[in-house]
Amino acid sequence: MRSLARGGRRTSHGGLVAVTHDVPHQLGELVTTAHRIREAIESVIEGKGDAVRLTLTVLLAEGHLLIEDVPGVGKTMLAKALARSIDCPVRRVQFTPDLLPSDITGVSAYNQQTREFEFKPGPVFANIVVGDEINRASPKTQSALLECMEERQVTVDGHTYQLDAPFMVIATQNPIEMEGTYPLPEAQRDRFTARVAMGYPEPTAELEMLDVHGGTSPLDKLEPVATTSEVRALIEAVRGVYVSQPVKKYAIDLAVATRHSPDLRLGASPRSTLQLVRAARAHAALSGRDYVIPDDLQDLAVPVLAHRLLPSVEAQGQRRLPEQVVMELVRRVPVPETRAS
């Protein structure tokens, strides 16, 4: 079903796909800039092209990314590589049990000279916020990110402060070592646009990693390849990607299918439907298209929906993961027809 709906010839561009005509000039620039960012990240992360592409997709969809996997597979490295590839303010927060909400959002401090309270911004006042081991902080501290991630603002002592765009939270967590951790509540997980698992690298990629990382860290040599204004322009271009009514209906059908599945006791929220369509716009743009096709939704269904779902008791007993349920639903839900024009 991977046919062009508006005509055009595809050409490969470093793992991203460009269409040689019938595509606005903005999207051509988007693919070129995204290619630079992707190359910069992949100079640090070996053999994880799919994870890198999903990270770029979430960035352009104005979302947040949860990187979940075992220790030592490059979760924090991926987040740092994206942050250093863009010339914008970046802050890293190491989540610990004694971390306070004010350590993230900021605090009002009394200035003895002016005899007034002054707001001291916390690390959340950056374009990219890297939260390492987010599940090691208490629920009270985790909740400090809820308003930031959803509304792009911070409220402290009755005053609301807007966050600059783009704003993206990249959080990591280890799903295996759960001692001393606080699992993310459903409201928190629902605010992450997508979840990605790094997985172990292929032996050839691991061998190359030993050659490249053996002496010094590639992060030390990584220079920004895009500016904040360029990223804002890319996000604006993604907003203009066309989504037809049948494709929107298909996104809703996928979400409704999760809500009625006997294998799930918590289905996808309306927020997840919205974020699925936003991510599909970015996915289409990175493929050189100014319109979304059902394939974009199918490619993103698992990373965007699965982490929000809770399996039923029966599914847990059968060890059926939400990812498996989503893949089955993608195969079962009727796909709308797309007509070439």
MILO-447713 format. One record per residue (C-alpha): y, z, x; residue number from 1. Coordinates in pm, 1 decimal. Each point is the difference from the previous one (the first is absolute). Last residue first. Layout:
residues N
+----------+----------+----------+-----+
!       c2 !       c3 !       c1 !  nr !
+----------+----------+----------+-----+
!        Y !        Z !        X ! NUM !
...
+----------+----------+----------+-----+
***
This chain:
residues 341
+----------+----------+----------+-----+
!       c2 !       c3 !       c1 !  nr !
+----------+----------+----------+-----+
!   1210.4 !   -816.3 !   -459.9 ! 341 !
!   -344.3 !    146.5 !     55.3 ! 340 !
!   -126.6 !    219.3 !   -277.3 ! 339 !
!   -127.4 !    351.2 !     47.6 ! 338 !
!   -267.8 !    137.5 !   -232.0 ! 337 !
!    -11.0 !    371.0 !    -65.9 ! 336 !
!   -286.2 !    199.1 !    155.8 ! 335 !
!   -231.2 !    188.9 !   -235.6 ! 334 !
!    -71.3 !    361.0 !    111.2 ! 333 !
!   -359.7 !     30.2 !    122.7 ! 332 !
!     22.6 !    -80.4 !    372.5 ! 331 !
!    317.2 !    204.3 !     43.9 ! 330 !
!   -167.5 !    281.7 !   -195.1 ! 329 !
!   -291.4 !      2.8 !    243.4 ! 328 !
!    235.9 !     16.5 !    297.5 ! 327 !
!    190.5 !    286.1 !   -163.0 ! 326 !
!   -321.6 !    198.6 !    -59.6 ! 325 !
!   -109.5 !    -47.6 !    360.7 ! 324 !
!    335.3 !    123.6 !    130.6 ! 323 !
!    -18.8 !    298.3 !   -236.1 ! 322 !
!   -316.4 !    105.3 !    186.8 ! 321 !
!   -340.7 !     20.6 !   -166.4 ! 320 !
!   -197.1 !    284.4 !    151.0 ! 319 !
!   -240.1 !      4.6 !   -296.7 ! 318 !
!     87.8 !    364.0 !    -65.9 ! 317 !
!    366.9 !    -82.6 !     47.4 ! 316 !
!    -31.5 !   -278.9 !   -253.0 ! 315 !
!   -157.3 !    240.2 !   -250.8 ! 314 !
!    275.3 !    258.1 !     54.9 ! 313 !
!    262.7 !   -267.7 !    -58.7 ! 312 !
!    191.2 !   -154.1 !    289.1 ! 311 !
!    372.4 !     68.3 !     48.2 ! 310 !
!    233.6 !   -294.9 !     53.4 ! 309 !
!    330.4 !    -15.4 !    189.9 ! 308 !
!   -157.3 !    -88.1 !    337.1 ! 307 !
!   -175.8 !   -301.3 !   -154.5 ! 306 !
!    303.6 !   -178.1 !   -147.5 ! 305 !
!    215.4 !   -150.4 !    277.3 ! 304 !
!   -258.8 !    -42.6 !    278.2 ! 303 !
!   -271.0 !   -120.4 !   -244.0 ! 302 !
!    209.5 !   -231.0 !   -220.0 ! 301 !
!    189.7 !   -166.6 !    285.0 ! 300 !
!   -213.4 !   -309.5 !     59.2 ! 299 !
!    -64.5 !    -37.9 !   -373.6 ! 298 !
!    370.9 !     21.5 !    -82.5 ! 297 !
!     85.5 !   -269.0 !    255.4 ! 296 !
!   -289.8 !   -214.4 !   -123.0 ! 295 !
!    149.7 !      5.0 !   -349.6 ! 294 !
!    294.6 !   -212.6 !    123.9 ! 293 !
!    352.3 !    115.5 !     81.8 ! 292 !
!    291.9 !   -239.3 !     56.2 ! 291 !
!    237.5 !    -76.7 !    287.5 ! 290 !
!   -289.6 !    -77.5 !    232.8 ! 289 !
!     -9.2 !     14.0 !    380.0 ! 288 !
!   -301.7 !    229.3 !     24.8 ! 287 !
!    225.4 !    288.9 !    100.6 ! 286 !
!    195.8 !    -72.1 !   -318.2 ! 285 !
!   -315.0 !     18.7 !   -211.3 ! 284 !
!    -96.0 !    338.8 !    145.6 ! 283 !
!    354.9 !    126.7 !    -53.4 ! 282 !
!     -8.6 !   -103.2 !   -366.2 ! 281 !
!   -351.0 !    145.6 !    -35.3 ! 280 !
!    129.9 !    331.6 !    136.6 ! 279 !
!    262.8 !     11.0 !   -272.6 ! 278 !
!   -260.0 !    -90.9 !   -263.0 ! 277 !
!   -237.0 !    275.3 !    117.1 ! 276 !
!    291.8 !    242.5 !     19.4 ! 275 !
!     83.4 !    -55.2 !   -365.4 ! 274 !
!   -362.4 !     35.6 !   -105.0 ! 273 !
!    -29.7 !    317.0 !    210.3 ! 272 !
!    302.6 !    149.7 !   -171.7 ! 271 !
!   -165.4 !    -67.2 !   -336.3 ! 270 !
!   -278.0 !    232.8 !    120.4 ! 269 !
!   -347.4 !   -108.8 !    110.7 ! 268 !
!   -295.5 !    188.0 !   -144.7 ! 267 !
!   -107.8 !    362.2 !     16.9 ! 266 !
!   -350.0 !    101.3 !   -112.7 ! 265 !
!   -154.8 !   -313.1 !    149.3 ! 264 !
!   -354.0 !   -137.4 !    -19.4 ! 263 !
!     20.1 !    -41.2 !   -377.8 ! 262 !
!    276.2 !   -260.9 !     57.7 ! 261 !
!    263.6 !     -3.9 !   -272.7 ! 260 !
!    298.0 !     98.2 !    216.1 ! 259 !
!   -118.6 !   -222.1 !    286.4 ! 258 !
!    -17.1 !   -301.1 !   -233.1 ! 257 !
!    356.0 !     70.2 !   -116.3 ! 256 !
!    125.7 !    -38.9 !    358.4 ! 255 !
!   -181.0 !   -332.1 !     48.8 ! 254 !
!    121.0 !   -127.9 !   -337.3 ! 253 !
!    358.3 !     96.5 !     89.2 ! 252 !
!    -15.3 !   -205.4 !    320.2 ! 251 !
!   -147.1 !   -292.6 !   -195.8 ! 250 !
!    283.1 !     22.7 !   -254.4 ! 249 !
!    250.4 !    -28.5 !    285.2 ! 248 !
!   -190.4 !   -306.3 !    125.9 ! 247 !
!      2.9 !   -155.9 !   -348.4 ! 246 !
!    376.9 !     72.7 !    -29.6 ! 245 !
!     83.3 !   -175.8 !    325.9 ! 244 !
!    114.1 !    186.5 !    311.8 ! 243 !
!    268.1 !   -174.4 !    208.0 ! 242 !
!    101.9 !    127.4 !    342.1 ! 241 !
!    366.6 !    103.4 !    -14.3 ! 240 !
!    -61.3 !    361.7 !     93.4 ! 239 !
!   -171.7 !   -122.3 !    315.5 ! 238 !
!    324.0 !   -163.6 !    117.6 ! 237 !
!    188.4 !    328.0 !    -43.0 ! 236 !
!   -264.6 !    180.8 !    203.9 ! 235 !
!     33.3 !   -260.3 !    275.2 ! 234 !
!    379.7 !     37.2 !      0.3 ! 233 !
!    -32.6 !    378.1 !     31.7 ! 232 !
!   -243.2 !    -51.5 !    289.8 ! 231 !
!    250.3 !   -227.1 !    172.2 ! 230 !
!    278.2 !    255.8 !    -50.2 ! 229 !
!   -216.0 !    269.3 !    160.8 ! 228 !
!    -58.4 !   -216.3 !    303.7 ! 227 !
!   -313.6 !   -177.6 !    115.6 ! 226 !
!   -190.4 !    -35.5 !    329.8 ! 225 !
!     47.2 !    355.2 !    127.0 ! 224 !
!   -151.5 !     57.4 !    346.4 ! 223 !
!   -350.8 !    123.6 !     83.1 ! 222 !
!    -38.3 !     86.0 !    367.9 ! 221 !
!    -66.8 !    373.3 !    -42.4 ! 220 !
!   -213.4 !    -72.1 !   -306.1 ! 219 !
!   -239.5 !   -193.2 !    223.7 ! 218 !
!   -114.3 !    337.3 !    141.5 ! 217 !
!    -63.8 !      0.0 !    372.2 ! 216 !
!   -301.6 !    -38.5 !    229.0 ! 215 !
!   -310.6 !    -54.6 !   -211.8 ! 214 !
!    180.8 !   -114.8 !   -311.6 ! 213 !
!    -25.8 !   -373.9 !     66.7 ! 212 !
!   -341.7 !    -16.3 !    164.8 ! 211 !
!   -154.0 !    272.9 !   -214.3 ! 210 !
!    146.2 !   -160.6 !   -311.5 ! 209 !
!   -153.0 !   -332.8 !    100.4 ! 208 !
!   -339.1 !    171.1 !      6.9 ! 207 !
!     67.6 !    154.2 !   -341.4 ! 206 !
!     91.3 !   -342.9 !   -137.6 ! 205 !
!   -324.3 !   -146.4 !    136.9 ! 204 !
!   -202.5 !    291.9 !   -138.3 ! 203 !
!    156.9 !    -44.6 !   -347.4 ! 202 !
!    240.8 !    276.2 !    -94.0 ! 201 !
!    -96.7 !    303.6 !   -209.3 ! 200 !
!    160.1 !     22.9 !   -342.8 ! 199 !
!    373.5 !     -7.4 !    -70.0 ! 198 !
!    -11.4 !    109.8 !   -362.4 ! 197 !
!    295.8 !   -110.8 !   -209.8 ! 196 !
!    154.6 !    157.8 !   -306.3 ! 195 !
!    260.3 !   -174.8 !   -209.8 ! 194 !
!    320.0 !     56.4 !   -196.1 ! 193 !
!      1.2 !    372.9 !     68.4 ! 192 !
!    171.4 !    175.8 !   -288.4 ! 191 !
!   -327.1 !     40.8 !   -188.9 ! 190 !
!   -139.7 !    206.4 !    285.9 ! 189 !
!    275.0 !    258.8 !    -47.8 ! 188 !
!    -44.3 !     29.0 !   -377.0 ! 187 !
!   -379.3 !     18.6 !     47.9 ! 186 !
!     30.3 !    302.3 !    227.1 ! 185 !
!    -51.3 !    -48.5 !    375.3 ! 184 !
!   -281.1 !    217.3 !    132.0 ! 183 !
!    123.4 !    312.9 !    180.3 ! 182 !
!   -158.9 !     38.4 !    341.9 ! 181 !
!   -135.7 !    294.5 !    199.7 ! 180 !
!   -352.3 !   -138.1 !     15.0 ! 179 !
!     -5.8 !   -357.8 !   -137.3 ! 178 !
!   -118.0 !   -183.6 !    312.4 ! 177 !
!   -132.5 !   -320.1 !   -156.3 ! 176 !
!    289.3 !   -155.7 !   -194.6 ! 175 !
!    241.1 !      5.8 !    299.1 ! 174 !
!    357.4 !    -67.0 !   -105.8 ! 173 !
!    285.6 !   -229.5 !     87.9 ! 172 !
!    331.4 !    -59.2 !   -174.7 ! 171 !
!    233.4 !   -298.0 !     23.8 ! 170 !
!    309.6 !     64.2 !   -210.4 ! 169 !
!    231.7 !   -297.6 !    -46.0 ! 168 !
!    371.7 !    -23.6 !    -69.3 ! 167 !
!    181.7 !   -330.6 !     34.3 ! 166 !
!    254.4 !     95.1 !   -107.4 ! 165 !
!    200.1 !    314.8 !     69.0 ! 164 !
!    -78.0 !    323.1 !   -181.3 ! 163 !
!    239.3 !    136.0 !   -260.5 ! 162 !
!    106.4 !    365.2 !      5.1 ! 161 !
!     -2.4 !    215.1 !   -312.8 ! 160 !
!    170.1 !    340.9 !     -3.1 ! 159 !
!   -139.0 !    290.1 !   -204.6 ! 158 !
!    -98.8 !    206.9 !    301.9 ! 157 !
!   -193.6 !   -294.2 !    148.5 ! 156 !
!    -90.7 !   -316.1 !   -191.2 ! 155 !
!   -134.3 !   -290.7 !    204.2 ! 154 !
!      2.0 !   -366.5 !   -100.8 ! 153 !
!   -215.0 !   -311.1 !     13.5 ! 152 !
!   -118.5 !     59.0 !   -359.0 ! 151 !
!   -377.7 !    -15.3 !     37.4 ! 150 !
!    -64.7 !     75.7 !    365.9 ! 149 !
!    285.8 !    245.1 !     51.7 ! 148 !
!    -59.3 !    183.9 !   -327.7 ! 147 !
!   -365.4 !     59.3 !     80.7 ! 146 !
!     46.5 !     72.0 !    371.0 ! 145 !
!     87.7 !    368.2 !    -38.8 ! 144 !
!   -321.5 !     33.0 !   -201.1 ! 143 !
!   -199.9 !     -7.3 !    323.4 ! 142 !
!    185.9 !    311.2 !    114.4 ! 141 !
!    -93.7 !    198.2 !   -310.0 ! 140 !
!   -354.3 !   -141.3 !      9.3 ! 139 !
!    -40.1 !    149.5 !    350.1 ! 138 !
!     -7.1 !   -228.6 !    302.7 ! 137 !
!   -324.2 !   -107.7 !    166.6 ! 136 !
!    -45.4 !   -285.6 !   -248.6 ! 135 !
!    285.3 !   -196.3 !    159.0 ! 134 !
!   -185.2 !    -42.4 !    326.6 ! 133 !
!    290.7 !   -187.5 !    164.6 ! 132 !
!    292.5 !    -91.2 !   -222.5 ! 131 !
!    184.6 !   -301.2 !    142.5 ! 130 !
!    335.2 !    -53.1 !   -168.1 ! 129 !
!    149.2 !   -350.1 !     18.3 ! 128 !
!    358.9 !    -65.5 !   -104.9 ! 127 !
!    114.7 !    349.4 !     90.8 ! 126 !
!    136.0 !    298.9 !   -187.5 ! 125 !
!   -344.2 !    156.6 !    -52.2 ! 124 !
!     43.3 !    166.6 !    338.7 ! 123 !
!    232.2 !    263.7 !   -147.0 ! 122 !
!    371.5 !    -28.5 !    -66.6 ! 121 !
!    218.4 !    304.5 !     79.3 ! 120 !
!    218.2 !     63.1 !   -302.5 ! 119 !
!    309.0 !    205.5 !     70.2 ! 118 !
!     92.0 !    324.1 !   -173.3 ! 117 !
!    360.8 !    100.3 !     36.4 ! 116 !
!    192.9 !    250.1 !    204.1 ! 115 !
!    144.3 !   -284.5 !    207.4 ! 114 !
!    -56.8 !    181.8 !    329.4 ! 113 !
!   -289.7 !    214.6 !   -121.0 ! 112 !
!   -198.5 !   -299.9 !   -117.2 ! 111 !
!   -269.7 !    116.0 !   -238.9 ! 110 !
!   -313.8 !   -214.3 !     -1.8 ! 109 !
!   -134.6 !   -211.9 !   -285.3 ! 108 !
!   -350.4 !   -120.9 !     81.4 ! 107 !
!   -188.9 !   -321.3 !     61.6 ! 106 !
!   -263.8 !   -197.1 !   -188.7 ! 105 !
!   -294.5 !     38.0 !    236.0 ! 104 !
!     41.3 !    340.3 !    168.8 ! 103 !
!    157.0 !    114.3 !   -328.5 ! 102 !
!   -339.8 !    -42.5 !   -166.4 ! 101 !
!   -151.1 !    244.1 !    252.1 ! 100 !
!   -266.7 !    -69.2 !    264.4 !  99 !
!   -226.3 !    300.2 !     62.8 !  98 !
!   -322.6 !   -180.1 !    -98.0 !  97 !
!     76.8 !   -293.8 !    233.5 !  96 !
!    129.2 !   -353.4 !    -55.6 !  95 !
!    123.9 !   -172.2 !    315.1 !  94 !
!    311.1 !   -186.7 !   -110.6 !  93 !
!    112.9 !   -322.5 !    167.0 !  92 !
!    343.2 !   -151.1 !    -46.9 !  91 !
!    108.5 !   -363.6 !     22.2 !  90 !
!    352.2 !   -142.7 !    -21.7 !  89 !
!     -8.6 !   -381.8 !     13.5 !  88 !
!    -70.8 !   -275.6 !    251.1 !  87 !
!   -337.6 !   -102.9 !   -137.1 !  86 !
!   -306.0 !    -40.5 !    223.1 !  85 !
!     20.5 !    365.5 !    101.8 !  84 !
!    -77.7 !    124.5 !   -351.0 !  83 !
!   -281.3 !   -248.9 !    -48.5 !  82 !
!   -160.2 !    109.4 !    329.0 !  81 !
!     48.2 !    368.3 !    -84.3 !  80 !
!   -187.8 !    -34.6 !   -330.4 !  79 !
!   -281.2 !   -198.4 !    160.5 !  78 !
!    -28.9 !    251.6 !    285.7 !  77 !
!    -13.1 !    288.7 !   -246.7 !  76 !
!   -308.9 !   -146.0 !   -166.2 !  75 !
!   -155.2 !   -136.9 !    320.8 !  74 !
!   -373.4 !     69.3 !    -30.7 !  73 !
!      3.2 !    338.5 !    175.0 !  72 !
!    -59.3 !    234.4 !   -288.2 !  71 !
!   -179.1 !   -116.1 !   -316.9 !  70 !
!    183.8 !   -204.9 !   -261.2 !  69 !
!    281.9 !     -5.3 !   -253.6 !  68 !
!    324.5 !   -188.9 !     47.2 !  67 !
!    217.9 !     54.1 !   -308.0 !  66 !
!    279.9 !   -255.5 !    -33.6 !  65 !
!    325.9 !     10.5 !   -192.8 !  64 !
!    169.3 !   -272.4 !   -199.9 !  63 !
!    301.3 !   -228.4 !      9.0 !  62 !
!   -228.8 !   -303.1 !    -53.2 !  61 !
!    108.6 !   -137.8 !    338.9 !  60 !
!   -126.0 !    314.0 !    176.5 !  59 !
!   -320.4 !      7.8 !   -205.1 !  58 !
!    -82.1 !   -360.3 !     91.8 !  57 !
!     77.0 !     65.6 !    366.2 !  56 !
!   -250.5 !    285.5 !      1.8 !  55 !
!   -255.0 !   -215.7 !   -182.8 !  54 !
!     38.6 !   -266.8 !    269.1 !  53 !
!    -53.0 !    257.0 !    277.0 !  52 !
!   -311.2 !    139.3 !   -168.3 !  51 !
!   -145.4 !   -349.6 !    -40.9 !  50 !
!     74.3 !    -93.8 !    361.4 !  49 !
!   -170.1 !    305.4 !    149.8 !  48 !
!   -157.1 !   -142.9 !    316.8 !  47 !
!    212.8 !    183.4 !    257.8 !  46 !
!    302.9 !    207.6 !    -97.0 !  45 !
!    272.8 !     -1.9 !    269.1 !  44 !
!     69.3 !   -371.6 !     48.2 !  43 !
!   -104.5 !    -27.7 !   -364.1 !  42 !
!    316.1 !    185.2 !   -103.9 !  41 !
!    228.4 !   -238.2 !    189.7 !  40 !
!   -184.7 !   -305.9 !   -128.9 !  39 !
!     32.0 !    127.4 !   -356.5 !  38 !
!    373.1 !     61.2 !     36.9 !  37 !
!     54.4 !   -349.2 !    139.3 !  36 !
!   -213.2 !   -158.5 !   -274.2 !  35 !
!    191.8 !    194.1 !   -262.7 !  34 !
!    320.9 !   -151.8 !    136.8 !  33 !
!   -140.2 !   -354.3 !    -17.3 !  32 !
!   -158.3 !     49.5 !   -343.3 !  31 !
!    324.2 !    142.9 !   -136.6 !  30 !
!    208.3 !   -280.2 !    151.6 !  29 !
!   -212.5 !   -253.2 !   -185.6 !  28 !
!     30.2 !    214.1 !   -310.6 !  27 !
!    377.9 !    -13.1 !     20.0 !  26 !
!     -4.4 !   -381.0 !     36.2 !  25 !
!   -149.7 !    -28.0 !   -346.8 !  24 !
!   -351.2 !   -150.4 !    -20.0 !  23 !
!    -73.0 !   -348.7 !   -138.0 !  22 !
!    -91.3 !   -112.9 !    352.1 !  21 !
!   -204.6 !     91.0 !    309.1 !  20 !
!   -184.8 !    294.8 !   -149.1 !  19 !
!    -51.9 !    282.9 !    247.3 !  18 !
!   -302.3 !    223.6 !     35.8 !  17 !
!     -8.1 !    321.4 !    200.4 !  16 !
!   -279.1 !     49.3 !    252.4 !  15 !
!    220.1 !   -122.2 !    283.8 !  14 !
!    154.8 !   -285.6 !   -192.5 !  13 !
!   -261.9 !   -224.3 !   -159.6 !  12 !
!    130.4 !   -296.6 !   -196.1 !  11 !
!    -32.4 !    -56.5 !   -372.7 !  10 !
!    116.1 !   -318.0 !   -170.6 !   9 !
!    189.3 !     11.5 !   -325.8 !   8 !
!    -71.5 !    -15.4 !   -371.4 !   7 !
!    121.4 !    238.1 !   -265.6 !   6 !
!   -311.2 !    192.3 !   -100.5 !   5 !
!   -162.3 !    -17.3 !    341.5 !   4 !
!   -373.1 !     52.1 !    -12.2 !   3 !
!   -185.7 !    313.3 !    102.5 !   2 !
!   -226.6 !      4.5 !   -303.5 !   1 !
+----------+----------+----------+-----+
***
